[in-house]
Structures are given as structure tokens and as C-alpha cells.
């Protein structure tokens, strides 16, 4: 009896199974990675190599965000400070604040060796989402709108969901969040009332020509 199907067709079921397994594994890995607490879970609070307290440095001492995050108003990215910034206060030759404290050993070692401290990133947007820090802070969007009251945190945690709906709510109603430019880095500032925020925010949106994108290409580039 003649064969109905060619010989190569015998391997088709195996190839289909392998393709399904690879596709399923890739999809599972993608969902596991991008829907992990690193990206979506409010309250994500990893233990950092150095216990840096924003509550002390910002809340009590009044350190300006830009002292450490130097390029936050000039760059798409809010840079992590190098050990030299920390040593401006914690070096025995300069500020001499807790210069021998064991908790700061990784900072001193990094300063001496030139190797960066291995900080753990908390607010970690997916690669397919574009966010420009400078654009937002230069149009009246304060750090607290995305990071919460970070000036009160001993250990930084993710305070907002930072998902697409969160961003779109702000883009659709920017008057509800924008504030005077001289108050962007004043993390304790509050509007006098909801009505005052609405009124002043509407004026800022008009005067500063704020037109947040709501199309896909605005954030997915």
C-alpha cells in the first residue's frame, strides 16, 4: 500500500508540541517577570545594601531631592547618587557624620574601590513603557504623585500602582495633580482645598500648555 502522507510529516506532531511548549514557556516567563512585585505590587519594599532613610534625610534634615537625584529635572532618568555624594557628609575629612558607622561600610568600600553599590531598583517600569522625569517635574508634577510621601519613608516602598490606568488617570485630568513649580520638590506641600487645586491646576494646564498624550505612542515607543 502506498503511503498517503510524505515521510517528513511524521515529525510534524513533535514540532507542534515543541512549538507550543516554547510559546507557553515564553508567555509564562513574560507574565511572571512583568507581573512580579517588582513591577506591580504596591508595598514592594526590598532590603537595600545600605539602610538609607528618606524620612531622616528629606523629612527631618530637609535635603532637596535634586541633591542626590541630580538630573531628575534635566534628564528622562532620575539618577542614583554615587558614593561621593554620600561622602560629602559621611567622610571624616568633610562632614564627619557617622563616618565610622558599620551600616555605611558598603558606601565607604564603594568610594574607595570605584565599584557601585548594588542598590535594588524599586520603581521599575517595563521596558515597553517610556517615562521622562524631567518633562513631568518641569510641568508641576511632584515626586509624591508617583512615589507617595517618600519624605516619610525610612525604607522606600512602592506606594502607587504605576500601571497604565494610573498614568492615564493623570493624563486625562492633569489639573488635579499639577502644582506651582516652586513646590514640586516641597514634598509636604498641600493645596488649600480641592477647589483651589482644581482652579489653580486648570490655570497651570492652560498657561504651561500641558497636553499629556493619551494615545499609545505617547508612552509606548
N, C-alpha and C positions, 0 to 999 in steps of 0.2 A: 504494500500500500504506500502511495506517495505521501510525503509529508505536506500538510496543509500550510503550516507556518514555517518560515525560514529558521535556521538553526540559531541565529542571533537572538531571536525572540525569547529563548529560554532564560536569558539574563534580565529581561525587562522587569519581572516582578521584584527581583533583588534590587535593581537600580531604583525602582519606585519606592521600595521600603527604605533604602538608604537615604534617598532624597527627602522623604517625609520625616525621617529621624533627624536629619541635619537641619531641616527647616524648623521642626518643632523645638530642637535644642537651641537654635539661634533665637527664636521668638521667646522662649523661656528665659534665656540668658538676658535678652534685652529688657524684658519686663522686670526680671529680678534686679537688674542693675539700675534702671531708671526709676523704678518704683520702690527702691530701697529707702530707708530712713534718711540716707544722705541727701535725698532729693525731695522727699515729700512729707516727711513726718515732722509735724510741729512738736517741739520739745527735744529734738535731736541734740544731745549735749555730750560730745566726746571728751575724754580726758586728754588735755593737751600736755606736751612735754614740759611746759612751764605754766604754773597757775597764775595767769595774768588776770587781774580783776579790773574790769571797766568801772565797776562801782567805786573803787578807790581812785583810780587814775582820772576818770572823767567826772564821775559823780561828786567825789569829795575834793579832789585837787583841781578840778576844772580844766583838765588838759583838753585842748581842741582836737577834734578828730583828725584834722589835717597835719597835726604834728607827727603822727605815726603813719597815717594813710595819706602820704604826701601828695599823691596825684589824683585823689578822688574827685577833685573839681577840674582836672585838666586832662584826664585820660578815661577811656572806657573802663579801665580796671582800677579797683581800689587796692593799691599795693600793700603787701605785708611789710612792716618795717624790718630792716636789718638789725643785727645786734648792736651796731654802732649807735643807733638811736636810743636803745635801752641804756647803753653805757654812758650816754650823756648825763644820766642821773646816778647810775649804779656803779660807775667806775670810782675807785679810790682816789684817782687823780682829778676827778671832776666833781660830780655831785656827792659822791661817797654816801649814797643811800643804800643800805643793806648790801654793801659791796661784797661781804663775805657770806651772805645768806646761801644756804645749801640749795634752796629752791631755784636760785638763779644760776646754778652751775652750768646748765646747758647754754645759757646766754654767754657766759664767760668763755666757755670752750669754743663756741661758735665764733666769737670775736677774735680769739687767739688763732684759730685754725683756718678761718675763712669759709668753713663749711656751714651751710644754712641750717637753722633749727628746723626740725621736721614738724612744723605745725600741721594740724589736721583741718582741712577745709570743711566748713560747716554749711554755708550758704552756697550750694553747688548746683547751679543751673545746668540742665542738659546741654550738650554741645550744639544742639539744633536751635537753641533759644539765644538770641542776641540781646544783651543789655548793656547800655552805656551809662556808667555812673555820672560822668561829667554833664551829660545832657540833662539828666534828672535834677541833680543838685543845683545846677545853674538856672533852673527854672522853678525853684522854690519847693522841691520835693526833699524833705528832711530824711535823714538816716532812719528815724524811728518808723517811718511809713512802711519800710520793708524789714527792718531788723528789730522792731519793737523798742522798748525802753532799755536799750543796751547800756545806757549810763547807770542802770541799777543792777546790772548783772555781775555777780562775782565770777561766774563761769558762763561764757556765751553759749546760748542755745538758739535754735531756730524758732522764732516767735510767730512767723507768718507762713502760710502755706506755699507762697511763691509759685503757684500754678498759673495756668493760662487764664482761668476765670478771675483770679486775684488781680492779675495785671490788667485785664480788660475792664474790670470794675473801675479802676483808677483812670484808664484811658478814656472811658466814656464819661466820667464825671471828675475831671481834674480839679475843678473849683472846690471840691470837698477836701483836698489834701494840700494844695499849694499854699505856701506861707511867705511872709516877707523874706527877701533874700538874706537879710542880716540875722534871721532867726533859723536858718537851715541847720546850722551846727549848734544851735542852742536846744539841746535835747529835752530841756524842762519846759520849753515854751508851750503855751496852750492858747488857743483863740478865746476871746472874751465870752463868746457864745456860739452856738451852731449857726445862728442867723448872721453873726459877724463874719464867721468863716465863709459862709455862702456869699455874702456881699463882697468881701474883700477878695475871695478866691475868684469870683466871676470877673472882677476888675483886673486881677493879675493875668488871668487867662486871655482877656482881651488885649491888655497893654503889652504883654510879652509875646503875643501871637502864638499861644500854645495850641498846637494841633496834634495831639497824640494819635499815632496811627492805630487803626482798628482792623486793617487788612492783614492777611497772613504774612505778606512780605515785610511788614514793619518789624517783626521780631524773628521771622524765620528766613534767614538769608543764605 
